[in-house]
């Protein structure tokens, strides 16, 4: 019995059609149908309008198809995408056998970051038109993705001053060695004068660099400086990953099908102040007036939550744990009970704390409650506070709304527990399964475009699974 035989590679064949190599339900046909219905000029893609003279540019639709295909198949590098156009029959079909070089491919992503973000939002609006959003419950979260900037190229005031001190010490040592070298007898063994001078030159060059960095940091009120990607910042990553130079990618995900409604990229190391912005973007895309938003304790900022509550967004946000310097749990802040009727607090020792005065901290107004006389004679004062006059409780101007949010979160624990599976699934897929744990571009604008390509690829995969390829292609045409 012989082996199965294939086609003789040296046999001349009749011209074949590229379309025969791509099945009717292939994802390439989804990408093609989606991009072909886009108005590239309206989306402000470069070369969407071009002159009749000069070298002919590549159609931006072709370049966008290539990038979407690449991100859906874990290929992001412009050089690897160039190789795909020359070897991958699916890409040949998608690109009409065009083979742009890697520089052209890279420039497309660089020049069209804002337009790519607009494409992502346009697909989100299509998902809304197709009824794929529930428009009732969304989850908001952020994830840190490494920037194209190593930790050694990130500098802050402390590290720069430390390096300058070390350099000055080394320069002093070499200067001393140079002086001793000049005084030494001719027949004594001594280090090379030229070698010392060469090392001094290197150290002084390095010192000039750190002097420049110090001036830059001081001019920016102590803000850190990243020398490769100026917008990137040092951040604490989740889990045990430690510190790294990253961007914070915010996303809002609808609960019905786990589709990403919108994303944003910031260089803030935490999520505070982002809840209102993200939920408003979601409501705009979904054309919803009221939604329920789930978020973790990183979003627990009273002013931001109050804005959400006043604009049609019901918040379920985990409250951060309270602590006390004395470590006596009985006297934690949440153990002091507020009485609305008498406008007083009752401490764990049943002492009444009355309103004393108003106070403003970081732009937020507070009412201060205390009972200094009772605190001074309380036998458990040292367990409660280190303040000489006694314990003070500050009640924020937003506290009434925050109490409502806290009670709502406690009463809806089952709904709140769905937050992780809704919003963290896209992050897990994109970062862990697809391997997009670092950015290739630099600068917030370009990073946003790169992130939008990754999240668009995720949404396309999800919609194909939900609707099916043929139904989706029909909906796009």
C-alpha positions in Angstrom: 0.0 0.0 0.0 1.4 3.4 -1.0 1.2 6.8 0.8 -1.3 9.4 -0.1 0.0 11.6 -2.9 -0.2 15.4 -3.2 0.2 17.8 -6.1 3.5 17.8 -7.9 5.0 21.1 -6.9 6.8 21.3 -10.3 3.6 20.7 -12.4 2.3 23.7 -14.2 -1.3 24.4 -13.1 -4.1 26.5 -14.6 -4.7 29.8 -13.0 -6.7 29.3 -9.8 -9.0 31.8 -8.0 -8.0 33.1 -4.6 -11.6 33.0 -3.5 -11.6 29.2 -3.7 -9.1 29.1 -0.8 -11.3 31.0 1.7 -14.5 29.3 2.9 -17.8 31.1 2.9 -17.9 31.3 6.7 -14.3 32.4 7.2 -13.6 35.3 9.6 -11.7 37.0 6.7 -15.1 37.6 5.0 -16.4 39.2 8.2 -13.4 41.6 8.3 -13.8 42.4 4.7 -17.6 43.1 5.0 -17.0 45.3 8.1 -14.2 47.4 6.6 -15.8 47.8 3.2 -18.9 49.5 4.6 -16.8 52.1 6.4 -16.5 55.7 5.1 -12.7 56.2 5.5 -12.9 59.9 4.6 -15.5 60.5 7.3 -13.4 58.7 9.8 -10.4 60.9 8.8 -8.0 58.1 7.7 -4.9 59.3 6.1 -5.0 58.9 2.3 -8.7 58.4 2.3 -8.5 61.4 0.0 -5.4 61.6 -2.1 -4.0 63.6 -5.0 -4.1 62.3 -8.6 -0.4 62.9 -9.0 2.6 61.4 -7.2 3.1 57.9 -5.9 -0.2 56.0 -5.4 -0.8 55.2 -1.7 -2.2 52.0 -0.3 -6.0 52.1 0.3 -6.5 52.6 4.1 -9.2 49.9 3.9 -6.6 47.3 2.9 -4.3 48.4 5.7 -7.1 48.3 8.3 -8.1 44.8 7.2 -4.5 43.7 7.6 -4.3 45.0 11.2 -7.7 43.6 12.3 -6.7 40.2 10.9 -3.4 40.4 12.6 -4.8 41.3 16.0 -7.4 38.6 15.7 -4.6 36.1 15.0 -2.1 37.3 17.6 0.2 39.0 15.0 0.9 42.7 15.9 4.5 43.3 14.6 4.7 45.2 11.4 7.5 42.9 10.1 5.4 39.8 10.9 2.4 41.4 9.2 4.5 42.0 6.1 5.6 38.4 6.1 1.9 37.3 6.4 1.1 39.2 3.2 3.7 37.1 1.3 2.9 33.7 2.7 -0.6 33.5 4.2 -3.3 32.7 1.6 -6.0 34.2 3.9 -4.1 37.6 4.0 -3.5 37.4 0.3 -7.3 37.1 -0.2 -8.0 39.9 2.2 -5.3 42.2 0.7 -5.9 41.4 -3.0 -2.3 40.1 -2.9 -0.9 43.6 -2.0 2.4 43.4 -0.1 3.2 46.7 1.7 6.5 46.8 3.5 6.8 46.9 7.3 7.5 50.6 7.4 4.2 51.4 5.5 2.3 49.0 7.8 3.8 50.6 10.9 3.1 54.2 9.7 -0.6 53.3 9.1 -1.1 52.5 12.8 1.0 55.6 13.8 -0.9 58.0 11.6 -4.4 56.8 12.2 -4.7 56.3 15.9 -7.7 58.6 16.4 -9.4 57.1 13.4 -8.9 53.5 14.7 -10.5 54.5 17.9 -13.5 55.9 15.9 -13.7 52.5 14.1 -13.9 50.7 17.5 -16.7 52.9 18.7 -18.5 52.5 15.4 -18.5 48.7 15.8 -19.8 49.2 19.4 -22.7 51.2 18.0 -23.4 48.5 15.4 -23.6 46.0 18.3 -26.1 48.3 19.9 -28.2 48.4 16.7 -28.1 44.6 16.6 -29.5 44.4 20.1 -26.4 42.7 21.6 -26.3 45.0 24.6 -28.6 44.5 27.6 -28.3 48.2 28.5 -29.1 47.4 32.1 -25.9 46.3 33.9 -22.3 47.2 33.0 -19.1 46.5 34.8 -16.1 48.9 34.8 -12.5 48.0 35.6 -8.9 48.9 34.6 -5.9 46.8 33.9 -2.2 47.7 33.7 -0.4 46.9 30.4 3.4 47.4 30.2 4.6 50.4 28.2 7.4 50.4 25.6 9.7 51.8 28.3 11.9 49.8 30.7 12.1 50.6 34.4 15.7 51.8 34.1 14.4 54.5 31.7 11.9 55.7 34.2 13.2 58.3 36.7 11.8 60.1 39.8 13.3 62.6 42.2 14.5 60.0 44.6 16.4 57.8 42.1 17.9 60.8 40.2 19.3 62.3 43.4 20.6 58.9 44.5 22.4 58.4 41.2 23.8 61.9 41.3 25.2 61.4 44.7 26.9 58.1 43.6 28.3 59.8 40.5 29.7 62.7 42.4 31.4 60.3 44.8 32.9 58.3 42.0 34.1 61.5 40.2 35.8 62.6 43.5 37.5 59.3 43.8 38.9 59.4 40.2 40.0 63.0 40.6 41.9 62.0 43.8 43.5 59.1 41.9 44.5 61.4 39.1 46.2 63.8 41.5 48.0 61.0 43.3 49.0 59.7 39.9 50.7 63.0 39.0 52.7 63.0 42.3 53.8 59.4 42.0 57.5 58.5 41.3 58.2 57.4 37.7 59.3 53.9 38.8 56.1 53.3 40.9 53.3 51.1 39.5 50.4 53.4 38.9 47.1 53.3 37.0 47.0 54.7 33.5 46.4 58.4 33.4 44.6 58.1 30.1 42.3 55.4 31.6 41.4 57.6 34.5 40.7 60.6 32.3 38.5 58.4 30.0 36.5 57.1 33.0 36.1 60.7 34.3 34.7 61.8 30.9 32.1 59.0 31.0 31.1 59.8 34.5 30.7 63.5 33.8 28.7 62.7 30.7 26.4 60.6 32.8 26.2 63.3 35.5 25.1 65.8 32.9 22.3 63.5 31.9 21.1 63.2 35.4 21.4 66.9 36.0 19.2 67.5 33.0 16.7 64.9 34.4 16.7 66.6 37.8 15.9 69.9 36.2 13.1 68.4 34.2 11.6 66.7 37.2 11.8 69.8 39.4 10.2 71.9 36.6 7.3 69.4 36.5 6.7 69.7 40.3 8.4 66.4 41.1 6.6 64.3 38.4 8.5 61.2 37.2 10.1 61.2 33.8 10.1 58.3 31.3 12.8 58.9 28.6 11.6 56.5 26.0 7.8 56.9 26.2 7.2 60.3 27.9 3.6 59.5 28.8 4.2 56.2 30.5 4.3 56.0 34.3 5.5 53.6 37.0 2.5 51.6 38.4 1.8 48.8 40.8 0.4 45.9 38.8 -2.2 43.5 40.1 -1.3 40.4 42.1 2.4 39.8 42.7 3.6 41.4 39.4 5.2 44.3 41.3 6.0 47.7 39.8 6.5 48.4 36.1 6.2 51.2 33.6 2.6 50.9 32.3 -0.6 52.4 31.0 -3.9 52.0 32.7 -6.5 50.7 30.3 -10.1 51.3 31.4 -13.0 49.3 29.9 -16.8 49.2 30.4 -18.4 45.8 29.6 -22.1 45.1 29.1 -23.4 42.1 31.1 -25.7 40.6 28.4 -23.0 39.1 26.1 -19.8 40.3 27.7 -19.1 42.8 24.9 -16.9 45.7 25.5 -18.8 49.0 25.1 -15.9 51.4 25.2 -12.3 51.8 26.5 -9.9 54.5 27.4 -6.2 54.7 28.2 -4.8 56.8 31.0 -1.4 57.1 32.7 -3.0 57.4 36.1 -1.8 54.7 38.5 -5.2 54.1 40.0 -8.9 54.1 38.9 -10.2 56.9 41.0 -12.3 59.4 39.1 -12.8 57.2 36.1 -16.3 55.7 36.9 -18.4 58.7 35.7 -16.4 59.1 32.5 -16.6 55.4 31.5 -20.3 55.0 32.4 -21.2 58.2 30.4 -19.4 56.8 27.4 -21.3 53.6 27.7 -24.7 55.3 28.0 -23.9 57.4 24.9 -23.0 54.3 22.8 -25.9 52.2 24.1 -28.3 55.2 23.9 -29.4 54.4 27.5 -30.6 57.0 30.1 -30.2 54.7 33.1 -27.8 51.8 33.9 -26.4 50.0 36.9 -22.6 50.1 37.1 -20.5 47.5 39.0 -17.0 48.5 40.1 -14.4 47.5 42.6 -13.1 49.5 45.5 -10.5 51.3 43.3 -13.4 53.4 42.0 -14.7 54.3 45.5 -14.4 58.1 45.2 -17.4 60.0 46.6 -17.4 63.0 44.3 -17.3 60.7 41.2 -19.9 58.4 42.5 -22.3 61.3 43.4 -22.0 62.5 39.8 -22.9 59.1 38.5 -25.9 58.8 40.9 -27.2 62.2 39.8 -27.0 61.4 36.1 -28.9 58.1 35.9 -26.2 55.6 36.9 -26.9 53.4 39.9 -23.6 52.4 41.4 -22.6 49.2 43.2 -19.1 49.8 44.4 -17.2 47.9 47.0 -16.2 50.1 50.0 -12.5 50.0 51.0 -11.9 48.6 54.5 -11.3 51.1 57.2 -8.4 51.0 59.6 -7.2 52.7 62.8 -3.7 53.4 63.9 -4.4 51.7 67.2 -5.4 48.5 65.4 -8.4 48.2 67.7 -11.2 46.9 65.4 -13.9 47.9 67.9 -13.1 51.6 67.2 -12.8 51.6 63.4 -14.5 54.5 61.6 -17.4 52.3 60.5 -18.3 51.4 64.1 -19.4 55.0 64.7 -23.2 55.1 64.0 -24.8 58.2 62.5 -28.2 59.3 63.7 -30.0 61.3 61.0 -32.7 62.7 63.3 -30.3 64.1 65.9 -27.4 64.8 63.5 -25.0 63.0 65.9 -22.7 60.0 66.0 -22.8 57.3 68.6 -19.3 55.8 69.4 -18.7 52.2 70.4 -18.8 53.3 74.0 -22.3 54.8 73.5 -21.0 58.3 73.8 -22.7 60.9 71.7 -20.5 63.0 69.3 -22.1 66.3 68.4 -21.6 68.6 65.4 -18.7 71.0 66.2 -17.7 72.9 63.0 -17.2 72.7 59.3 -13.9 71.8 57.6 -12.7 71.6 54.0 -10.1 69.1 52.8 -8.9 68.8 49.1 -12.0 70.7 47.9 -14.5 68.5 49.8 -16.6 70.0 52.7 -16.8 68.0 55.9 -18.8 68.4 59.1 -16.8 67.6 62.2 -18.3 65.7 65.1 -16.7 65.2 68.5 -17.2 65.1 72.3 -13.9 66.2 73.7 -15.0 66.2 77.4 -16.2 62.6 77.3 -13.1 61.5 75.3 -10.7 62.9 77.8 -12.1 60.8 80.7 -12.8 57.6 78.6 -10.8 54.7 79.9 -10.5 53.3 76.3 -9.3 56.6 74.7 -5.8 55.2 73.9 -7.4 52.3 72.0 -9.6 54.7 70.0 -7.3 57.6 69.1 -3.9 59.2 69.7 -5.3 62.7 69.5 -4.8 64.7 72.7 -8.3 66.2 72.8 -10.1 63.1 71.7 -11.7 61.4 68.6 -13.1 63.4 65.7 -15.4 62.0 63.0 -15.6 63.8 59.7 -18.8 63.5 57.7 -18.4 64.4 54.0 -20.9 66.5 52.1 -21.5 63.4 49.9 -22.0 61.0 52.8 -25.8 60.7 52.4 -25.4 59.5 48.8 -22.5 57.2 49.8 -24.6 55.6 52.5 -27.3 54.8 49.9 -24.6 53.3 47.6 -23.1 51.2 50.4 -26.5 49.8 51.4 -27.4 49.0 47.8 -24.1 47.2 47.4 -24.7 45.1 50.5 -28.3 44.3 49.5 -27.2 43.2 46.0 -24.3 40.9 46.7 -25.3 38.3 44.2 -25.4 40.9 41.4 -22.1 42.5 42.5 -20.4 39.1 42.5 -20.9 38.9 38.7 -18.6 41.9 38.2 -15.4 39.9 37.9 -16.8 37.4 35.3 -18.2 40.3 33.2 -15.4 42.8 33.1 -12.2 40.7 33.7 -12.9 38.0 31.0 -11.9 40.4 28.2 -8.7 41.4 30.0 -7.8 37.7 30.7 -8.4 36.8 27.0 -6.4 39.7 25.6 -3.5 39.7 28.0 -3.1 36.0 29.0 -4.5 34.0 26.1 -3.6 36.3 23.2 -0.4 37.5 24.9 -1.0 41.2 24.6 0.7 42.1 27.9 2.8 45.0 26.5 2.3 47.8 24.1 4.4 48.3 20.9 3.6 52.0 20.4 4.6 55.0 22.4 2.5 58.0 23.6 -1.1 58.0 24.9 -2.7 58.7 21.5 -1.0 55.9 19.7 -1.4 53.5 22.6 -5.1 54.2 22.5 -5.2 53.2 18.9 -3.3 50.0 19.5 -5.5 49.1 22.5 -8.6 49.7 20.3 -7.4 47.3 17.7 -7.0 44.6 20.4 -10.4 45.2 21.9 -12.1 45.4 18.5 -10.6 42.0 17.7 -12.1 40.7 20.9 -15.5 42.1 20.1 -15.4 40.7 16.6 -14.6 37.3 17.9 -17.4 37.5 20.5 -20.0 38.7 17.9 -19.0 35.9 15.5 -19.6 33.4 18.3 -23.0 35.0 19.2 -24.4 35.7 15.7 -22.6 33.3 13.5 -20.4 34.3 10.5 -23.0 34.2 7.8 -25.6 36.2 9.8 -23.0 38.8 10.8 -21.8 39.2 7.2 -25.4 39.7 6.1 -26.0 42.3 8.8 -22.9 44.2 7.7 -23.9 44.4 4.0 
